[in-house]
């Protein structure tokens, strides 16, 4: 798959997700073959104000290249200035036109921009002038069911220089409820000359292949389906090659959870690792016997040693139970 001048190894992309796609998570997903990983969405205003916490979101290593950076904001010139500041930090820029979170909406950014197609055009044009690296946009179907305008928004973005469009086919008002309307991805692909990336409701390798087959999209973007399940990337690649992969064993889950924990501790220190890894451990444990009790336990743990011990004990117990059945 190619986006502008950026050649990707395959067509599987990790979605930018606030509070999720930090450096440790991206390195884990890259390990399983993701062609392109994204930062969490980065505030253009925060970058312009030289916010250290905002710059921390851009922390990277060569091992995760190519890296996409997603920016959000509502002012064309601020976004353009931010694009100029970060263009050497990554290999591709994406403009967030789809985030449904109230805090983002209130600032006029994210999916709030879907209500102002002219501003979308000004934003994409300004960012395109500010940088030469590949530029994409990520959008939703529209603001609500009465204003489904993804085709209009996508055409404007492409006309102003976007080199690919990712569509999550839900409206802002839907949030993550209901089913994503993959027919909208098909319609978008039929009407655009640039690559179209499909997003939404990919939880199994079969889901990814179905989306690719039924919509004709050029690539798939993995979001919630990858929580605690980096094997999803491997499974998609394996299925595309005509084979099937076995589900991860408790030992494999523990090994990956330990690697994830080690990366977190290495880059962010023990305290942050403990609090951020809690949610990831709950996801790594999903579907195993005793997972509910484990979730309750880890969400109360305060120290790294205690959390690592709980993690080791849980997956050892799951392995023992699996061996007796």
FENLIN-V299015 format. One record per residue. RES is the residue in three letters. PSI is psi in degrees with one decimal (none if undefined). OMEGA is omega as a letter, one per 30 degrees, with the letter a starting at -180 (* if undefined). D_FIRST is the distance of its C-alpha to the first C-alpha in Angstrom with 2 decimals. Layout:
BEGIN
res->RES psi->PSI omega->OMEGA d_first->D_FIRST
res->RES psi->PSI omega->OMEGA d_first->D_FIRST
END
This chain:
BEGIN
res->UNK psi->139.9 omega->a d_first->0.00
res->UNK psi->132.1 omega->l d_first->3.80
res->UNK psi->110.8 omega->a d_first->6.85
res->UNK psi->-126.2 omega->l d_first->9.92
res->UNK psi->-0.4 omega->a d_first->10.53
res->UNK psi->114.6 omega->l d_first->8.56
res->UNK psi->124.8 omega->a d_first->6.19
res->UNK psi->152.6 omega->a d_first->5.27
res->UNK psi->-29.1 omega->l d_first->6.96
res->UNK psi->-167.7 omega->a d_first->5.83
res->UNK psi->32.7 omega->l d_first->5.49
res->UNK psi->122.5 omega->a d_first->9.06
res->UNK psi->139.6 omega->l d_first->10.46
res->UNK psi->127.9 omega->a d_first->14.17
res->UNK psi->146.4 omega->l d_first->16.10
res->UNK psi->126.2 omega->a d_first->18.54
res->UNK psi->121.3 omega->a d_first->21.94
res->UNK psi->131.3 omega->l d_first->25.33
res->UNK psi->1.7 omega->a d_first->27.45
res->UNK psi->-55.6 omega->a d_first->24.79
res->UNK psi->57.8 omega->l d_first->21.81
res->UNK psi->179.3 omega->a d_first->24.05
res->UNK psi->-48.3 omega->l d_first->23.50
res->UNK psi->-43.0 omega->a d_first->24.90
res->UNK psi->-43.1 omega->a d_first->22.83
res->UNK psi->-40.1 omega->l d_first->19.55
res->UNK psi->-36.5 omega->l d_first->20.64
res->UNK psi->-47.7 omega->a d_first->21.51
res->UNK psi->-33.9 omega->l d_first->18.19
res->UNK psi->-34.3 omega->a d_first->16.38
res->UNK psi->-28.0 omega->a d_first->18.81
res->UNK psi->3.4 omega->l d_first->17.45
res->UNK psi->8.4 omega->l d_first->13.83
res->UNK psi->130.8 omega->a d_first->12.19
res->UNK psi->-35.3 omega->a d_first->9.09
res->UNK psi->127.9 omega->l d_first->10.40
res->UNK psi->151.7 omega->a d_first->14.06
res->UNK psi->148.1 omega->l d_first->16.18
res->UNK psi->168.0 omega->l d_first->19.83
res->UNK psi->161.0 omega->l d_first->22.37
res->UNK psi->137.0 omega->a d_first->22.94
res->UNK psi->129.2 omega->a d_first->24.98
res->UNK psi->124.0 omega->l d_first->27.94
res->UNK psi->-40.4 omega->l d_first->28.08
res->UNK psi->-41.0 omega->l d_first->31.86
res->UNK psi->-38.6 omega->l d_first->32.02
res->UNK psi->-43.7 omega->a d_first->30.26
res->UNK psi->-33.2 omega->a d_first->32.58
res->UNK psi->6.6 omega->l d_first->35.53
res->UNK psi->38.3 omega->l d_first->34.48
res->UNK psi->124.0 omega->a d_first->34.47
res->UNK psi->-37.3 omega->l d_first->34.20
res->UNK psi->-35.0 omega->l d_first->32.91
res->UNK psi->-44.0 omega->l d_first->30.09
res->UNK psi->-29.3 omega->l d_first->29.18
res->UNK psi->-28.6 omega->l d_first->29.28
res->UNK psi->-17.8 omega->a d_first->26.15
res->UNK psi->2.5 omega->l d_first->24.28
res->UNK psi->132.1 omega->a d_first->25.55
res->UNK psi->169.4 omega->l d_first->22.91
res->UNK psi->157.2 omega->l d_first->22.69
res->UNK psi->-24.1 omega->a d_first->20.52
res->UNK psi->-20.8 omega->a d_first->19.67
res->UNK psi->1.9 omega->l d_first->17.35
res->UNK psi->142.0 omega->g d_first->15.27
res->UNK psi->145.9 omega->a d_first->12.87
res->UNK psi->131.3 omega->l d_first->14.91
res->UNK psi->142.1 omega->l d_first->14.68
res->UNK psi->125.7 omega->l d_first->18.14
res->UNK psi->126.4 omega->l d_first->19.26
res->UNK psi->147.5 omega->l d_first->22.42
res->UNK psi->150.6 omega->a d_first->24.99
res->UNK psi->177.8 omega->a d_first->28.09
res->UNK psi->-2.4 omega->a d_first->29.88
res->UNK psi->120.2 omega->a d_first->31.04
res->UNK psi->-43.0 omega->a d_first->28.92
res->UNK psi->-36.7 omega->l d_first->30.67
res->UNK psi->-43.9 omega->l d_first->30.55
res->UNK psi->-38.9 omega->l d_first->26.81
res->UNK psi->-43.2 omega->l d_first->26.48
res->UNK psi->-41.7 omega->l d_first->28.78
res->UNK psi->-39.8 omega->l d_first->26.91
res->UNK psi->-40.9 omega->l d_first->23.59
res->UNK psi->-33.3 omega->a d_first->25.49
res->UNK psi->-30.2 omega->a d_first->26.84
res->UNK psi->-1.0 omega->a d_first->23.63
res->UNK psi->-20.9 omega->l d_first->21.17
res->UNK psi->-2.5 omega->l d_first->22.04
res->UNK psi->-14.9 omega->a d_first->21.66
res->UNK psi->-175.9 omega->a d_first->17.89
res->UNK psi->-8.6 omega->a d_first->14.65
res->UNK psi->146.0 omega->l d_first->13.84
res->UNK psi->140.0 omega->l d_first->16.40
res->UNK psi->141.1 omega->l d_first->16.55
res->UNK psi->125.6 omega->a d_first->19.72
res->UNK psi->112.7 omega->l d_first->21.22
res->UNK psi->23.0 omega->a d_first->22.60
res->UNK psi->-10.0 omega->a d_first->23.00
res->UNK psi->127.9 omega->a d_first->25.04
res->UNK psi->2.6 omega->a d_first->28.10
res->UNK psi->135.5 omega->a d_first->30.29
res->UNK psi->-41.5 omega->a d_first->33.72
res->UNK psi->-40.0 omega->l d_first->33.97
res->UNK psi->-42.2 omega->a d_first->30.86
res->UNK psi->-43.3 omega->a d_first->31.98
res->UNK psi->-26.0 omega->l d_first->35.43
res->UNK psi->-3.2 omega->a d_first->34.08
res->UNK psi->5.0 omega->a d_first->32.50
res->UNK psi->-171.7 omega->l d_first->28.91
res->UNK psi->-138.3 omega->a d_first->26.15
res->UNK psi->-10.2 omega->l d_first->26.66
res->UNK psi->-29.4 omega->a d_first->29.98
res->UNK psi->-18.5 omega->l d_first->28.14
res->UNK psi->-17.1 omega->l d_first->27.19
res->UNK psi->-2.2 omega->a d_first->30.89
res->UNK psi->82.8 omega->a d_first->30.73
res->UNK psi->-31.5 omega->l d_first->28.16
res->UNK psi->-40.3 omega->l d_first->29.84
res->UNK psi->-37.9 omega->l d_first->29.42
res->UNK psi->-45.5 omega->l d_first->25.71
res->UNK psi->-42.5 omega->l d_first->25.55
res->UNK psi->-38.6 omega->a d_first->27.69
res->UNK psi->-49.9 omega->a d_first->25.69
res->UNK psi->-41.5 omega->l d_first->22.30
res->UNK psi->-42.9 omega->a d_first->24.12
res->UNK psi->-43.0 omega->l d_first->25.98
res->UNK psi->-37.9 omega->l d_first->23.06
res->UNK psi->-39.1 omega->l d_first->21.16
res->UNK psi->-26.6 omega->a d_first->24.33
res->UNK psi->-15.9 omega->a d_first->24.65
res->UNK psi->153.4 omega->l d_first->21.45
res->UNK psi->-8.9 omega->a d_first->19.10
res->UNK psi->160.1 omega->a d_first->16.16
res->UNK psi->141.9 omega->a d_first->13.19
res->UNK psi->130.4 omega->l d_first->14.80
res->UNK psi->168.8 omega->l d_first->13.95
res->UNK psi->149.6 omega->l d_first->16.51
res->UNK psi->124.2 omega->a d_first->17.15
res->UNK psi->166.8 omega->l d_first->19.82
res->UNK psi->177.7 omega->a d_first->22.11
res->UNK psi->-34.6 omega->a d_first->23.69
res->UNK psi->-174.2 omega->a d_first->26.66
res->UNK psi->-46.3 omega->l d_first->29.71
res->UNK psi->-176.4 omega->a d_first->31.54
res->UNK psi->-19.3 omega->l d_first->32.03
res->UNK psi->-7.3 omega->a d_first->34.04
res->UNK psi->54.0 omega->l d_first->31.40
res->UNK psi->106.6 omega->a d_first->28.05
res->UNK psi->28.9 omega->a d_first->26.36
res->UNK psi->-34.0 omega->l d_first->22.60
res->UNK psi->-44.1 omega->l d_first->22.10
res->UNK psi->-47.5 omega->a d_first->24.41
res->UNK psi->-44.8 omega->a d_first->22.94
res->UNK psi->-42.7 omega->a d_first->19.33
res->UNK psi->-40.5 omega->l d_first->20.60
res->UNK psi->-45.6 omega->a d_first->22.66
res->UNK psi->-43.4 omega->a d_first->19.93
res->UNK psi->-40.7 omega->l d_first->17.68
res->UNK psi->-29.4 omega->a d_first->20.89
res->UNK psi->2.4 omega->l d_first->21.61
res->UNK psi->0.0 omega->l d_first->18.39
res->UNK psi->136.8 omega->a d_first->15.82
res->UNK psi->-1.3 omega->l d_first->12.28
res->UNK psi->156.4 omega->l d_first->10.94
res->UNK psi->129.9 omega->l d_first->13.31
res->UNK psi->130.1 omega->l d_first->13.73
res->UNK psi->122.9 omega->l d_first->16.70
res->UNK psi->105.4 omega->a d_first->19.13
res->UNK psi->59.3 omega->l d_first->21.35
res->UNK psi->151.6 omega->l d_first->24.67
res->UNK psi->166.6 omega->l d_first->27.10
res->UNK psi->-40.7 omega->a d_first->28.44
res->UNK psi->-23.2 omega->l d_first->31.73
res->UNK psi->-25.2 omega->a d_first->30.21
res->UNK psi->-120.1 omega->l d_first->28.93
res->UNK psi->19.2 omega->l d_first->27.46
res->UNK psi->163.5 omega->l d_first->30.07
res->UNK psi->-163.1 omega->l d_first->29.82
res->UNK psi->141.8 omega->l d_first->26.73
res->UNK psi->136.1 omega->a d_first->23.49
res->UNK psi->90.2 omega->a d_first->23.44
res->UNK psi->-19.6 omega->l d_first->20.19
res->UNK psi->-28.8 omega->l d_first->21.55
res->UNK psi->-33.6 omega->l d_first->20.89
res->UNK psi->-43.4 omega->l d_first->17.11
res->UNK psi->-44.9 omega->a d_first->17.52
res->UNK psi->-39.7 omega->l d_first->19.74
res->UNK psi->-43.7 omega->l d_first->17.46
res->UNK psi->-37.8 omega->a d_first->14.60
res->UNK psi->-17.4 omega->a d_first->17.41
res->UNK psi->-0.8 omega->a d_first->18.55
res->UNK psi->151.3 omega->l d_first->15.72
res->UNK psi->-8.2 omega->a d_first->14.00
res->UNK psi->164.8 omega->l d_first->11.23
res->UNK psi->141.1 omega->l d_first->8.41
res->UNK psi->128.9 omega->a d_first->10.59
res->UNK psi->126.8 omega->a d_first->10.42
res->UNK psi->141.2 omega->a d_first->13.41
res->UNK psi->150.0 omega->l d_first->15.94
res->UNK psi->118.1 omega->l d_first->19.40
res->UNK psi->36.8 omega->l d_first->21.35
res->UNK psi->100.7 omega->a d_first->18.93
res->UNK psi->-13.9 omega->l d_first->21.55
res->UNK psi->164.5 omega->l d_first->20.95
res->UNK psi->-36.3 omega->l d_first->18.33
res->UNK psi->-37.1 omega->l d_first->19.78
res->UNK psi->-44.3 omega->a d_first->19.15
res->UNK psi->-45.7 omega->a d_first->15.37
res->UNK psi->-36.6 omega->l d_first->15.43
res->UNK psi->-43.4 omega->l d_first->17.90
res->UNK psi->-46.8 omega->l d_first->15.92
res->UNK psi->-42.4 omega->a d_first->12.89
res->UNK psi->-45.8 omega->a d_first->15.59
res->UNK psi->-24.8 omega->a d_first->17.98
res->UNK psi->-21.1 omega->a d_first->16.04
res->UNK psi->11.3 omega->a d_first->13.21
res->UNK psi->158.2 omega->a d_first->10.97
res->UNK psi->-25.1 omega->a d_first->7.19
res->UNK psi->167.4 omega->l d_first->7.50
res->UNK psi->145.3 omega->l d_first->10.81
res->UNK psi->125.8 omega->a d_first->12.80
res->UNK psi->125.2 omega->l d_first->15.64
res->UNK psi->-107.6 omega->a d_first->18.95
res->UNK psi->-26.5 omega->a d_first->22.45
res->UNK psi->-18.8 omega->a d_first->21.47
res->UNK psi->-3.3 omega->a d_first->20.71
res->UNK psi->116.8 omega->l d_first->24.20
res->UNK psi->11.8 omega->a d_first->25.96
res->UNK psi->62.4 omega->l d_first->23.44
res->UNK psi->-17.0 omega->l d_first->20.69
res->UNK psi->-18.2 omega->l d_first->21.03
res->UNK psi->-40.3 omega->l d_first->19.08
res->UNK psi->-49.4 omega->l d_first->15.82
res->UNK psi->-43.1 omega->a d_first->17.27
res->UNK psi->-38.5 omega->l d_first->18.47
res->UNK psi->-46.5 omega->l d_first->15.21
res->UNK psi->-42.6 omega->l d_first->13.67
res->UNK psi->-42.7 omega->a d_first->17.06
res->UNK psi->-36.4 omega->l d_first->17.35
res->UNK psi->-29.4 omega->l d_first->14.08
res->UNK psi->-0.7 omega->l d_first->15.71
res->UNK psi->8.1 omega->l d_first->18.85
res->UNK psi->175.4 omega->l d_first->20.96
res->UNK psi->143.9 omega->a d_first->22.37
res->UNK psi->148.6 omega->l d_first->23.15
res->UNK psi->149.5 omega->l d_first->26.55
res->UNK psi->153.8 omega->a d_first->27.05
res->UNK psi->141.1 omega->l d_first->27.85
res->UNK psi->165.5 omega->l d_first->31.53
res->UNK psi->-36.1 omega->l d_first->33.69
res->UNK psi->-41.9 omega->l d_first->33.67
res->UNK psi->-37.0 omega->l d_first->29.88
res->UNK psi->-42.7 omega->l d_first->29.95
res->UNK psi->-44.3 omega->l d_first->32.69
res->UNK psi->-43.4 omega->a d_first->30.95
res->UNK psi->-37.0 omega->l d_first->27.84
res->UNK psi->-39.1 omega->l d_first->30.13
res->UNK psi->-41.9 omega->l d_first->32.11
res->UNK psi->-45.4 omega->l d_first->29.14
res->UNK psi->-44.6 omega->l d_first->28.04
res->UNK psi->-44.3 omega->a d_first->31.68
res->UNK psi->-41.6 omega->l d_first->32.01
res->UNK psi->-41.3 omega->l d_first->29.03
res->UNK psi->-45.7 omega->a d_first->30.53
res->UNK psi->-40.5 omega->a d_first->33.92
res->UNK psi->-43.7 omega->a d_first->32.68
res->UNK psi->-27.5 omega->a d_first->30.91
res->UNK psi->-4.7 omega->l d_first->33.08
res->UNK psi->164.0 omega->a d_first->36.35
res->UNK psi->-44.6 omega->a d_first->38.20
res->UNK psi->-50.2 omega->l d_first->39.29
res->UNK psi->-36.4 omega->l d_first->35.93
res->UNK psi->-43.9 omega->a d_first->34.44
res->UNK psi->-49.8 omega->a d_first->37.10
res->UNK psi->-34.5 omega->l d_first->36.64
res->UNK psi->-31.5 omega->a d_first->32.84
res->UNK psi->-17.9 omega->a d_first->32.54
res->UNK psi->-51.3 omega->a d_first->34.88
res->UNK psi->-38.5 omega->a d_first->32.33
res->UNK psi->-38.8 omega->l d_first->29.77
res->UNK psi->-37.3 omega->l d_first->32.53
res->UNK psi->-38.6 omega->l d_first->33.42
res->UNK psi->-38.9 omega->l d_first->29.90
res->UNK psi->-28.7 omega->a d_first->29.86
res->UNK psi->-9.6 omega->a d_first->33.20
res->UNK psi->132.0 omega->l d_first->32.24
res->UNK psi->-8.7 omega->l d_first->33.57
res->UNK psi->152.0 omega->l d_first->35.86
res->UNK psi->134.2 omega->l d_first->39.66
res->UNK psi->8.3 omega->a d_first->41.27
res->UNK psi->-36.4 omega->a d_first->38.16
res->UNK psi->-45.5 omega->l d_first->40.15
res->UNK psi->-37.0 omega->l d_first->42.86
res->UNK psi->-42.8 omega->l d_first->40.38
res->UNK psi->-43.3 omega->l d_first->38.71
res->UNK psi->-38.9 omega->a d_first->42.18
res->UNK psi->-51.1 omega->a d_first->43.05
res->UNK psi->-27.2 omega->a d_first->40.06
res->UNK psi->-3.3 omega->l d_first->40.30
res->UNK psi->-11.6 omega->a d_first->43.81
res->UNK psi->141.6 omega->a d_first->43.23
res->UNK psi->-25.5 omega->a d_first->43.80
res->UNK psi->155.0 omega->l d_first->43.47
res->UNK psi->-44.6 omega->a d_first->40.74
res->UNK psi->-42.3 omega->a d_first->43.07
res->UNK psi->-40.5 omega->a d_first->43.95
res->UNK psi->-40.3 omega->l d_first->40.38
res->UNK psi->-37.7 omega->l d_first->39.32
res->UNK psi->-43.7 omega->l d_first->42.41
res->UNK psi->-40.4 omega->l d_first->41.71
res->UNK psi->-48.5 omega->a d_first->38.15
res->UNK psi->-44.2 omega->a d_first->39.38
res->UNK psi->-41.9 omega->a d_first->42.22
res->UNK psi->-50.2 omega->a d_first->40.15
res->UNK psi->-29.0 omega->l d_first->37.57
res->UNK psi->-41.3 omega->l d_first->40.44
res->UNK psi->-42.3 omega->l d_first->42.28
res->UNK psi->-39.1 omega->l d_first->39.31
res->UNK psi->-42.5 omega->l d_first->38.98
res->UNK psi->-42.9 omega->l d_first->42.73
res->UNK psi->-38.0 omega->l d_first->42.68
res->UNK psi->-36.3 omega->a d_first->39.81
res->UNK psi->-18.4 omega->a d_first->41.79
res->UNK psi->-4.1 omega->a d_first->44.86
res->UNK psi->none omega->* d_first->43.25
END
